[in-house]
Amino acid sequence: MRDHAVYPEILSQDLLEWYDRHARQMPWRVGPEARAAGVRPDPYRIWLSEVMLQQTTVAAVKDYFERFTRRWPTVSDLAAAADADVMAEWAGLGYYARARNLLKCARVVADDLSGVFPDTYEGLIALPGIGPYTAAAISAIAFDRPETVLDGNVERVMARLHDEHAPLPGVKPVLKDHAAHLTPALRPGDYAQAVMDLGATICTPKSPACGICPWRTPCRARLNGTAAELPKKTPKKPKPTRHGFVYIARNHEGDWLMERRPDKGLLGGMLGWPGSDWNEAPTEAPPFEANWQDLGAEVRHTFTHFHLILQVRMAELPAGFNLSDGQEIIKRHDFRPSDLPTVMRKAFDLLHR
């Protein structure tokens, strides 16, 4: 058996040969055959996909990506878009700070860099909303630079390949060293996508398909029978539960009272229903005095750091109502439930149970 610590180039080549046969098709990806024929990835599409994929799955992102690129086919088109339009298209994808940073980054690239993305890790990481992983991924995939890409899939592959039992997140530097050791100078962009595909399709969190893995022979966890238990993770603290109220109101013409949330914080910049603060013991805070009706049902939603339970109230908007800061009247024919963030759409859906 060849030791992967001595022959990393053998492992890299084995994986690239597997990728040439089994690469997933994605709307932002230039496949290995097209890449070998000289087709270069569009850095804008790679950047957009990587930002969308943060904390999200490929399946969830595909439709959003295709809608975005139809509506805004270049970074300059996106930079010129209205904030509200971009936030509405992003609705439902979650982690809304990504959408705000998406616009900031697009405008820097369009205005300060003539619409051209930097082709180095250092240049990319200086842009708004681009962190170490994203800078490495864009640099490798879009520009074929030998940067080390380490996402959750790659962490799992490296932990199993080397049978690392120290828990995440503390073991990340060790796993990155292992990943760097295997990153080839030749075809690093294809390799980065190959190792992520390996984790997503074969070296999966549960029931890894070790029998068809191109790295089954050198994989130490497979040899030791520990693959299914890796990577280990430091136990998370239980998520707290917060509570709140939302207030859904419309006038006699069917127009809706809505509120745009502050740019900073959860759901920043998103349009939703007026509501109370979210905490352990929220205070009712209706946007106007009325006979508010309790819908008798709750909205339950989970964010990264807490669970949320919302009570839903409904009333008719009084004639001559004066808007407060941040509030808007959305005309009935302009209202699209799909533009709402998921937690707000859940409240709307209760009206039609």
N, C-alpha and C positions, 0 to 999 in steps of 0.2 A: 504494500500500500504506500502511495506517495503521501508524505506529510504536508498538509496545507500550509504549515508554518514555513516550510522550506520551499515549496513550489506554489506560491500564491498565484503566479501567472497561469498555472494549469487550471486552478479553480476558476479564475476569471474567464478563461477561454471556454471551459466546459459550460459555464453559465451563459455566455454569449451565444454559444451554439444552440443551447436550449431556447434562448430568447428568439433566435432567428426562426425557430419553428413554432413557438408558442406565444409570441408577443400579443398582448391584448390590443384590440382595436379601440381607440378612443378619439373623440372628435378633435382633440388638440395635439394628438401624437403623430409624428412622422415615423412610420414603421421601419424596421430594419432594412427591408428590401428597397424602399424609396430612399432611405438615407444613404444606402450604399450606392444608389444611382445618382447621388449628388443633391437630393432635395434637402433643403435646410429648414429646420423648424422656425416658425415665426415667434420671436421673443415675446411679443405682446400676448399671443395665445398661450404660451407656456407660463408667463407671469400670471395671467388671469386665472388659468386653471389651478396653479399652485396656491394662489390666495383663496380661491373657492374651496379647495380640497382641505384646507386647514380645519381640523376638528370635524370633518365631514367625509362621507363616503363617495366613491366614484359614482355609484348609482344615483345618489341624491344630487350630484353636481351636473350631470350631463345635460339635462334639459335647461338648467339655468345658463350654462355655458353657451349653448346653442342660441338661446334667446338673446343673451348679451352680445354675442358676436354678430348676430343678424342686425341688431339695432345699432351697435357701435363697433363696426368692423376694424377700426384702428384705434390706437391709444389716443390720437388726437380727437377722434370722434367722441370717445369716452370723456376726455378732459373737458370737452365743450358741453357735455350733458348737464341738465339741471340736477341739482342734488336730489330733489324730491323724486325725479324720475328714476334715478339709479337706486335709491332706497326702496322704491316701490317694486322694481324688478328683483331686488335682493330679498324681498319679504318671503319668509318661510325658510330661508337658508340658514338663519341663525348667526350668532356672533357678529352683531351688526357693526361693531367697531371695524371689522374687516372692510365693510362697504365704504365707511368714511375714509379709511386709509387708502382704499382703492382709488378714490377720487383724488386724494391729495397726491398720491404717487403719479397717477396719470397726468395731472397738471404740472408736476415738476418735470416729468419726461417731455411733455409736449411743449412747455413754455421755456424751460431752461436747457433742455438737451435736444432741441429740434426734432422731437418725436422719436429719438433713437435711444434704446435701452443700453446702459453700460454693459460691456461684455466680460467684466471681471467680478469676482466675488466682492472685492473692496468697493467697486463702484456701485454694485447692486445693494449691498447692505447699508449704504448711506442713504438710500431712498426711503420715504415714509412707508411703514407697514411691512418692510422686508427684514426678517430676522435671519439668524444664521442658517437654519434649515432651508428657507426659501431662497436665500442668496446662493447657497450651494447647489440647490436643485436647478435653478434657472441657468446658472453658470455652466453646469454640466450638460443639461438637456438641450438648452438653446444654443450654447456656444462650444460644446464639446471640450470643456476644460476639466481636468482630472480633480474635481472637488469631491470631498467625501459627503455623501448624502445619507442622512440618518433620520428616518421617520420611524413610526411604530412598527411597520413591517420589517424594516432593516434591523431594528433593535432585536426583534424576535428571532430573526434568522441568525444574527451574530451570537446571541445568547445560546442558541441551540448548537450552532456549528462548533462553538468553543466550550460548550457545557458550563457556562458561567452561572453560578448560583447566587451571587450577590444580588440583592433586589434593586429594582428601579425605584426612584430615579438616580440613586447614588452611583450605580454602575455605568451610567451613560458614558462617561469619559473612556472607560475601558472598552465598551462596545464600539465607540467611535474609532479608537485606535485599531481594533480588529477590522473595522470596515475600511479604514484608510489603507491598511496593509494590503487589502485585496483590490483596491481601486486601480484599474489599469491606465497606463498612458495612452493606449490605443482603444478607441471607441468608448471613452468614459461616459458619454451621454447615453449610449445604448446600455452600457453596464448599469448605470444608475437606475434606469427604468427596469432592467432585467431583475435586479435584486429586489426592487419593490414589488414587481410582478410575482416573484418567487414567494415572497411573504404573503401576498394577497390571495394566491391561487393554490399553493401547495403547502407551504410552511405556515398554515393557518393557525389561529389561536387554539382551536379545538380540533382534535382528530387530524393532525397533519398527515398528508399523503406521502410518507417517507419512502414508500416503495417505488415511486416514480420521480423522486427528487434527483436533479442532476448532481447534488452534493451529498447524496445518501452515504457514499463510501467514506468520505473523511469526516462526516458529522459525528462529533464526539457524544452529543446527547443521544443520538440514535443508538450508537454503540453501547452506551451506558444505560439505555432504557429510561432516560429522564426527559425526553423531548416534550412530552405532554404537560409537564409541570413548569416549563420555562417559557418566557422569562418570569422570574419571581418579582413581586411588587410589594413595596411597603404598604401595609394596610392603610386604607383611607379612613379619615374620621367620618362618622355619620353626617349626612347633610341635614342642616336645620330646616324647619318648615316656617315660611312666612305667610302672612295673610294680608288681604286687602279687599278693596271694593272697586268695581268699574261701573260707570254710569252711561247707559246708552239712551240717547234722546234724539228725536227727530221732530220736525215741524209738520204742519198739516199738509204740506206739499210733498212730504217724504224725504226731505233733505236731512242730512245727519250732522249732529254736533260732534266734532272730533278735536283732538289735541295733538300737537306735535311735541314729542318729548325733547328735552334738552340734548344738545349734541353729545355731551359727555354722560357716561353711565349706561346702564342696561337699556337696550332698544333705542340708543341715542339717535336722534334725528328721524325716528320713525313716527308715522301717523297712527294714532290709536284712539281709544276711548278715554275721556277724562276719568280720573281715578284718584284713590287715596295713596298714601305711602304704603310700602310693603314692609311689614315688620311683625313682631309676635302679637301685638295687640293694636291693630290699626284703628284710627278714628274715622268715622264716616265723614266724607268731605264732598257732598254733591255740588255740582257746578252751578246750581240755582235751586231756589226753594220750589218744591213741587211735591205732589203725592207720589213719591217714588215707589214703584212696585217691585217686590222681590220675586225674581223669576223662579225661586225655589230649587235652583240647581247651582252647582259649583263648577268653576273652571279649575282644573288641576294641570299644572305644568311644571316641568323640571328644568332649571337652569344648571350651569356648571357647578355652582357652589351651594344651591339651595332648592328646595321644593317650594312651590307657590300654590296657594289656594285662594281663589277670588270669588267673592259674592257678587252677583250681577243684579243691578237695579235698572229699571226702565221707566221713562216718563215722557210726556209730550213737551216739546220745546215751547215756551210761552211766546206769544206775539211780542215783537219789539225787544227780544232778548239782545243784550249787549255782550259782545264777545270780550273775553279776558285775554291777557297775553298768552300766546301760544295756541289759542283756540281757533278753529276754522269751521265754516259751514261747507260741507261737501254736498253738491247738488246730487239729487237722486240718480240722474243719468251719468254722472261722473264717478259714482262710487263703485269700487271693485273690491269685493272681499279678499280677493287674491293679493291685493296690495298691502294687506295688514300683516304684521308679524303674527306668528302662529298663535301665541297666547291670546292676542286680541281677536283673531279669527275664531278661536274656540268660543269666546264670549258671544260673538255674533251668531255662531251656529246654534247656540242655545235658544235663540229666538225662533228657530224653525224645527224644534224637536217634534 
